[in-house]
């Protein structure tokens, strides 16, 4: 009988990081080593970004997702699965690695660990982001010390002992930890616990950004949002009149892209397609790179709905379809976590929330904007009053922190 290992992935975003000859030889070796590491780091980044869009298509294509909001953090999912792969062996490890897009002939587990260590370290110094992992271990279960050491060093994991037979007490402990790390955005992760659970591995990311150009709350008012051709809802629509915004119109995808930077190195991209299905089938990391590279300033009056949504996705089936299957069954091999006890992943659950308001941060006070009167001239409108996609990305590394689709801002 296998013991249960549960993987929870949490996200919360509130929006809207000798001699000269010998010296020369040493320098050359050093530069070669740096170039080699940069190449491996780039491979991890590229694979993680591609994984984000593959996972999005899977989630958006689910029957239960039709007509509903889709929102998740591909970064957080990648971190959780990469951390889990530290303890996987054999075919289970191969599936995790391959499913995440890592080429085992080019990358070792240590390369992946190092890449995420550097990325998470940069986030630790960023006042707008909280990201990391946590491991809750049953008091009678002893994981391999090497596994815990790698999680602590590379994935910024905190470790806690629990008695999972005391299900209510354990649930409350985990929920309190999660609520603290996500600033209360995900306050009840665990509804009930299986007393056979021996370990919980949690990945979380919380991002709180303020717009570089905030909306004036005095201009926010009710507007129709067209869910589809037959259904509409009334939303609180934010507005900026005659502002200078960076946009890009992708003629191939027939999609208008609005770039809304935060007051740091992160940005939100809002994608308004003529046909959502066409965009979802084709969108790739290359498109985002193109949009960020070729965006141009134009004068628009923009309308963006003010909303707060929460999503929950069970990923067992999706990950199985993506080739990560063995970890859920009796062929699971997590001997890197425990050699004495067979472990199986019972659930991979991802919860996320997205708040968009005038300032960008829910708890912050609204900031008004002064407008300079202009002589009359026509300013085109860009109105997000029908389903649109949203991507939160780091402009330098192109890491995708969050992405999703807003079908109904009111739910």
Helices and strands as residue ranges (DSSP letters): E 3-15, H 20-61, G 63-65, E 70-72, H 74-85, H 90-99, H 109-124, E 129-138, H 145-154, E 157-162, H 167-181, E 197-208, G 217-219, E 221-226, E 232-250, E 255-261, E 266-273, H 276-282, H 285-294, E 296-314, H 316-321, G 326-328, E 343-356, E 380-383, E 388-394, E 400-406
